[in-house]
Amino acid sequence: MAWKLKKEAVELAMMNKGMNLKALQEAANVSPRTLYLALRGKTQPTIGTIGKLARALGVDASEIAENIEPEPEPERKHII
């Protein structure tokens, strides 16, 4: 699965917790590079990273991330 952080939701959660990027990075135990790239959409965070960020922010993972893989189309049967 491919995931994307919802930048605005992460920023809102950070504001609500009174955290800056450095505090979030430390609380979630993720590297500054990982957080920077994920927030800017330059890389797809792992579900583990999303979970760490969500726990540090005190929110559900679904609030700060979304699955960006399209749903597979159902198989169509051809009738001849």
Phi, psi and omega in degrees: 000149178250133183238153178223136175284143173270097187307313182296322180292321177296315181297321178295316179297321177297316180298317180296330179267356182069035183252148169256180183300319181296317179296319178295315179302316180289316181294325181271349182058049174239153182288152177303321180296315179301312181295314180302309183293321181292320180292333180265004178072019181274344178214158178262119181290152175284162177297330177295317178295318179299317179298318178298316180295317180298315179298317181296328181270348180073033180232168175283144181303327181293343178283334186245358182216156177220149177282127183253006175278133178291149176294139178293143179285142180295148180291132181261137178260132179267128178258124181254000000 
